[in-house]
Amino acid sequence: MGSLTESHLICIKGFGENDIFIGGADGTMLHFNGSEWSKMDTKGRWAIKNMWGTGSDNLYAVCTDGKILKYDGSEWNTEDTENLPPMTGIWGLAADEIYACSRIGKILKYDGSEWQFMITGTDVDITRLWGCKEGGMYAVGYDGLTLKLDGDRWSRLTLISGSELYGIYGFGPTDMYIVGSDGATYKFNGSDFTEIPSGTMNFFLDVWGPNNEMVFAVGDEGMIMYLDGDQWTRIESNTEEYLTAIWGTSEDNIYAVGDNGVIIHWNGEDWKLVD
């Protein structure tokens, strides 16, 4: 159990080692300024699912309550949108090109002035987004759903999987990783998917790395896996709490967060609980 909060922590986003945000259940938002953690007021008891932004004065968060929040550097406020499905993920390529996804196959695009629904061609739950300017935007979801943005429409890619996909992260248009339920992990080179055996049936909930030679995946019961070449190796996390998100600034400064307020930190050698 974390000492900062007992709420489940669900997502993490930062803009440097002295500017880190962690969101969670019951409207929980924590901020680290490099020396101490503080609690922020999000003006609601939202379940904050994912965050993305161009900086700490332009940070967006999506909530399972069907809301999109924005932090302008001084306070959190809800975006002016119609009633939305439970939101699950957000990613952007620029301040005026941001995408947010939700259950029942919905994706919205923000063009700098308003949020508008896009055509996805599916009603399957979408869980997470990732993209880069060189390769465009991707989305993953339940039943092995993988989508790529083609112009203004999303098209489905061929991934033969029945897994619930919960995480996607990449290092360029030909180097992406996808994780999900029942130990499912895949590498995508921009055209083909390759399954990476994980040796577990536990759920992976997020994947991230400081570079493509140091990739971590986190999930059930304190699980942290490290990708060593083409196979996953489990490493000690020093917690049995479910880990939901991972992010960092370098090879020796990485955070993972999870249930019951747990925050753990990687210092380059091992994972330790954050007090």
FENDA-V402544 format. One record per residue. N is the residue number from 1. PSI is psi in whole degrees, 0 to 359 (NA if undefined). NEAR is the number of other ideal C-beta (glycine too) atoms within 8 Angstrom. D_LAST is the distance of its C-alpha to the last C-alpha in Angstrom with 2 decimals. Layout:
n->N psi->PSI near->NEAR d_last->D_LAST
n->N psi->PSI near->NEAR d_last->D_LAST
This chain:
n->1 psi->135 near->7 d_last->9.99
n->2 psi->153 near->11 d_last->7.09
n->3 psi->342 near->5 d_last->5.91
n->4 psi->322 near->9 d_last->7.39
n->5 psi->155 near->10 d_last->10.49
n->6 psi->357 near->6 d_last->12.50
n->7 psi->152 near->10 d_last->14.83
n->8 psi->132 near->10 d_last->15.62
n->9 psi->137 near->21 d_last->14.61
n->10 psi->332 near->13 d_last->17.76
n->11 psi->160 near->15 d_last->18.05
n->12 psi->140 near->15 d_last->16.74
n->13 psi->138 near->12 d_last->18.90
n->14 psi->169 near->13 d_last->18.68
n->15 psi->31 near->8 d_last->21.24
n->16 psi->167 near->7 d_last->19.78
n->17 psi->345 near->9 d_last->16.65
n->18 psi->20 near->8 d_last->16.43
n->19 psi->82 near->12 d_last->17.32
n->20 psi->135 near->14 d_last->15.41
n->21 psi->138 near->15 d_last->15.86
n->22 psi->125 near->15 d_last->14.49
n->23 psi->156 near->16 d_last->16.90
n->24 psi->201 near->17 d_last->17.23
n->25 psi->163 near->10 d_last->19.21
n->26 psi->32 near->7 d_last->20.45
n->27 psi->14 near->10 d_last->20.51
n->28 psi->130 near->14 d_last->16.78
n->29 psi->121 near->15 d_last->16.18
n->30 psi->148 near->15 d_last->13.08
n->31 psi->137 near->12 d_last->13.80
n->32 psi->126 near->11 d_last->12.26
n->33 psi->11 near->8 d_last->14.75
n->34 psi->339 near->6 d_last->13.74
n->35 psi->331 near->4 d_last->11.98
n->36 psi->157 near->5 d_last->10.00
n->37 psi->145 near->8 d_last->9.50
n->38 psi->158 near->7 d_last->12.27
n->39 psi->142 near->10 d_last->14.13
n->40 psi->154 near->10 d_last->17.65
n->41 psi->115 near->7 d_last->20.80
n->42 psi->3 near->12 d_last->22.56
n->43 psi->34 near->8 d_last->25.40
n->44 psi->170 near->8 d_last->25.41
n->45 psi->48 near->4 d_last->23.80
n->46 psi->152 near->12 d_last->24.15
n->47 psi->103 near->10 d_last->22.75
n->48 psi->115 near->18 d_last->21.82
n->49 psi->325 near->13 d_last->22.83
n->50 psi->156 near->14 d_last->23.02
n->51 psi->152 near->14 d_last->23.09
n->52 psi->148 near->10 d_last->25.27
n->53 psi->169 near->12 d_last->26.55
n->54 psi->346 near->6 d_last->28.26
n->55 psi->174 near->7 d_last->25.84
n->56 psi->358 near->10 d_last->23.40
n->57 psi->10 near->7 d_last->26.57
n->58 psi->66 near->12 d_last->27.93
n->59 psi->131 near->13 d_last->25.34
n->60 psi->148 near->17 d_last->26.43
n->61 psi->139 near->19 d_last->24.74
n->62 psi->147 near->16 d_last->26.67
n->63 psi->148 near->14 d_last->26.26
n->64 psi->352 near->9 d_last->27.69
n->65 psi->6 near->8 d_last->29.34
n->66 psi->29 near->10 d_last->31.79
n->67 psi->152 near->13 d_last->30.46
n->68 psi->127 near->15 d_last->29.61
n->69 psi->154 near->15 d_last->27.43
n->70 psi->136 near->12 d_last->27.58
n->71 psi->122 near->15 d_last->25.46
n->72 psi->12 near->8 d_last->27.79
n->73 psi->345 near->6 d_last->25.42
n->74 psi->327 near->3 d_last->25.54
n->75 psi->158 near->7 d_last->25.42
n->76 psi->136 near->11 d_last->25.31
n->77 psi->157 near->8 d_last->28.70
n->78 psi->143 near->9 d_last->30.42
n->79 psi->152 near->10 d_last->32.97
n->80 psi->92 near->3 d_last->36.60
n->81 psi->166 near->9 d_last->37.43
n->82 psi->175 near->3 d_last->39.43
n->83 psi->129 near->4 d_last->37.86
n->84 psi->156 near->12 d_last->35.98
n->85 psi->171 near->8 d_last->35.15
n->86 psi->120 near->10 d_last->31.54
n->87 psi->147 near->17 d_last->30.04
n->88 psi->334 near->14 d_last->28.15
n->89 psi->160 near->14 d_last->27.91
n->90 psi->142 near->16 d_last->28.61
n->91 psi->149 near->12 d_last->29.56
n->92 psi->162 near->13 d_last->31.81
n->93 psi->345 near->9 d_last->34.04
n->94 psi->171 near->7 d_last->34.49
n->95 psi->333 near->8 d_last->33.98
n->96 psi->22 near->7 d_last->37.22
n->97 psi->85 near->11 d_last->36.75
n->98 psi->140 near->14 d_last->33.84
n->99 psi->141 near->17 d_last->33.98
n->100 psi->137 near->15 d_last->32.27
n->101 psi->167 near->16 d_last->32.91
n->102 psi->182 near->16 d_last->32.99
n->103 psi->174 near->9 d_last->34.39
n->104 psi->34 near->7 d_last->38.20
n->105 psi->26 near->12 d_last->38.59
n->106 psi->138 near->12 d_last->38.06
n->107 psi->134 near->15 d_last->37.05
n->108 psi->152 near->14 d_last->37.26
n->109 psi->135 near->10 d_last->37.84
n->110 psi->125 near->13 d_last->37.07
n->111 psi->14 near->8 d_last->39.65
n->112 psi->346 near->6 d_last->38.33
n->113 psi->327 near->3 d_last->40.06
n->114 psi->159 near->5 d_last->39.78
n->115 psi->133 near->9 d_last->38.36
n->116 psi->143 near->7 d_last->41.03
n->117 psi->146 near->6 d_last->41.21
n->118 psi->168 near->11 d_last->42.37
n->119 psi->119 near->7 d_last->44.56
n->120 psi->338 near->11 d_last->42.61
n->121 psi->16 near->8 d_last->45.32
n->122 psi->154 near->11 d_last->43.03
n->123 psi->14 near->4 d_last->41.64
n->124 psi->143 near->9 d_last->39.10
n->125 psi->128 near->11 d_last->35.46
n->126 psi->135 near->20 d_last->33.91
n->127 psi->328 near->13 d_last->30.20
n->128 psi->153 near->16 d_last->29.26
n->129 psi->152 near->15 d_last->30.88
n->130 psi->151 near->11 d_last->30.88
n->131 psi->171 near->12 d_last->33.43
n->132 psi->156 near->10 d_last->34.60
n->133 psi->326 near->5 d_last->37.57
n->134 psi->329 near->5 d_last->39.50
n->135 psi->353 near->11 d_last->39.25
n->136 psi->194 near->9 d_last->38.74
n->137 psi->146 near->11 d_last->36.63
n->138 psi->155 near->15 d_last->35.79
n->139 psi->148 near->19 d_last->34.57
n->140 psi->162 near->15 d_last->33.74
n->141 psi->204 near->16 d_last->33.80
n->142 psi->163 near->9 d_last->35.07
n->143 psi->35 near->8 d_last->38.03
n->144 psi->19 near->10 d_last->37.39
n->145 psi->126 near->14 d_last->38.00
n->146 psi->129 near->14 d_last->37.86
n->147 psi->150 near->15 d_last->39.33
n->148 psi->139 near->11 d_last->40.28
n->149 psi->124 near->12 d_last->41.31
n->150 psi->99 near->7 d_last->44.96
n->151 psi->241 near->4 d_last->46.15
n->152 psi->6 near->4 d_last->45.33
n->153 psi->151 near->9 d_last->45.21
n->154 psi->135 near->14 d_last->42.86
n->155 psi->147 near->8 d_last->44.49
n->156 psi->137 near->9 d_last->43.38
n->157 psi->160 near->8 d_last->42.85
n->158 psi->98 near->5 d_last->43.97
n->159 psi->115 near->9 d_last->41.11
n->160 psi->96 near->4 d_last->42.35
n->161 psi->141 near->10 d_last->39.39
n->162 psi->10 near->4 d_last->38.80
n->163 psi->156 near->9 d_last->35.03
n->164 psi->117 near->10 d_last->32.69
n->165 psi->124 near->19 d_last->31.25
n->166 psi->343 near->13 d_last->27.75
n->167 psi->144 near->17 d_last->26.83
n->168 psi->136 near->15 d_last->28.82
n->169 psi->147 near->10 d_last->28.06
n->170 psi->171 near->13 d_last->30.46
n->171 psi->11 near->7 d_last->31.32
n->172 psi->177 near->9 d_last->34.81
n->173 psi->346 near->9 d_last->37.74
n->174 psi->21 near->7 d_last->38.41
n->175 psi->82 near->9 d_last->34.97
n->176 psi->153 near->14 d_last->32.90
n->177 psi->140 near->16 d_last->30.80
n->178 psi->136 near->17 d_last->30.70
n->179 psi->161 near->16 d_last->28.79
n->180 psi->208 near->15 d_last->29.19
n->181 psi->160 near->10 d_last->30.02
n->182 psi->36 near->7 d_last->31.37
n->183 psi->16 near->11 d_last->29.97
n->184 psi->128 near->14 d_last->31.96
n->185 psi->141 near->16 d_last->31.39
n->186 psi->150 near->13 d_last->33.95
n->187 psi->139 near->11 d_last->34.72
n->188 psi->125 near->12 d_last->36.99
n->189 psi->15 near->9 d_last->39.16
n->190 psi->343 near->7 d_last->40.59
n->191 psi->325 near->3 d_last->43.43
n->192 psi->146 near->5 d_last->42.53
n->193 psi->137 near->11 d_last->39.68
n->194 psi->124 near->8 d_last->38.88
n->195 psi->138 near->7 d_last->36.96
n->196 psi->109 near->11 d_last->34.44
n->197 psi->132 near->7 d_last->34.30
n->198 psi->342 near->11 d_last->30.78
n->199 psi->16 near->5 d_last->31.81
n->200 psi->157 near->8 d_last->29.84
n->201 psi->5 near->4 d_last->30.63
n->202 psi->159 near->9 d_last->27.06
n->203 psi->132 near->11 d_last->26.35
n->204 psi->134 near->19 d_last->24.88
n->205 psi->343 near->13 d_last->23.26
n->206 psi->157 near->15 d_last->22.64
n->207 psi->140 near->16 d_last->23.75
n->208 psi->157 near->11 d_last->22.97
n->209 psi->154 near->13 d_last->23.39
n->210 psi->338 near->8 d_last->23.62
n->211 psi->172 near->7 d_last->27.24
n->212 psi->0 near->8 d_last->29.70
n->213 psi->2 near->5 d_last->29.30
n->214 psi->84 near->9 d_last->25.60
n->215 psi->132 near->11 d_last->25.07
n->216 psi->149 near->15 d_last->22.32
n->217 psi->139 near->18 d_last->22.67
n->218 psi->158 near->17 d_last->20.13
n->219 psi->221 near->13 d_last->20.97
n->220 psi->144 near->8 d_last->21.51
n->221 psi->46 near->8 d_last->19.65
n->222 psi->19 near->12 d_last->16.99
n->223 psi->127 near->14 d_last->19.90
n->224 psi->123 near->14 d_last->19.65
n->225 psi->143 near->14 d_last->23.04
n->226 psi->130 near->11 d_last->24.14
n->227 psi->110 near->14 d_last->27.63
n->228 psi->96 near->6 d_last->29.64
n->229 psi->248 near->4 d_last->32.99
n->230 psi->23 near->4 d_last->34.30
n->231 psi->152 near->8 d_last->32.22
n->232 psi->141 near->13 d_last->28.71
n->233 psi->128 near->8 d_last->26.76
n->234 psi->137 near->8 d_last->23.81
n->235 psi->156 near->8 d_last->20.87
n->236 psi->129 near->6 d_last->18.08
n->237 psi->345 near->12 d_last->14.97
n->238 psi->27 near->9 d_last->13.25
n->239 psi->154 near->11 d_last->13.17
n->240 psi->5 near->4 d_last->16.22
n->241 psi->149 near->11 d_last->15.18
n->242 psi->130 near->10 d_last->17.59
n->243 psi->128 near->19 d_last->16.51
n->244 psi->339 near->13 d_last->18.35
n->245 psi->154 near->14 d_last->17.91
n->246 psi->143 near->15 d_last->17.34
n->247 psi->153 near->10 d_last->17.87
n->248 psi->184 near->11 d_last->17.57
n->249 psi->340 near->8 d_last->19.55
n->250 psi->181 near->8 d_last->20.79
n->251 psi->342 near->8 d_last->21.09
n->252 psi->24 near->8 d_last->18.14
n->253 psi->85 near->12 d_last->15.74
n->254 psi->142 near->15 d_last->15.20
n->255 psi->145 near->16 d_last->12.74
n->256 psi->143 near->16 d_last->13.40
n->257 psi->162 near->16 d_last->12.56
n->258 psi->206 near->15 d_last->14.08
n->259 psi->153 near->9 d_last->14.88
n->260 psi->35 near->10 d_last->13.15
n->261 psi->15 near->14 d_last->10.41
n->262 psi->134 near->14 d_last->9.12
n->263 psi->127 near->13 d_last->8.09
n->264 psi->153 near->15 d_last->8.91
n->265 psi->136 near->11 d_last->10.22
n->266 psi->122 near->13 d_last->13.65
n->267 psi->12 near->8 d_last->14.62
n->268 psi->345 near->6 d_last->18.20
n->269 psi->318 near->4 d_last->18.18
n->270 psi->171 near->7 d_last->15.64
n->271 psi->133 near->12 d_last->12.79
n->272 psi->147 near->8 d_last->9.34
n->273 psi->140 near->9 d_last->6.35
n->274 psi->126 near->10 d_last->3.81
n->275 psi->NA near->3 d_last->0.00
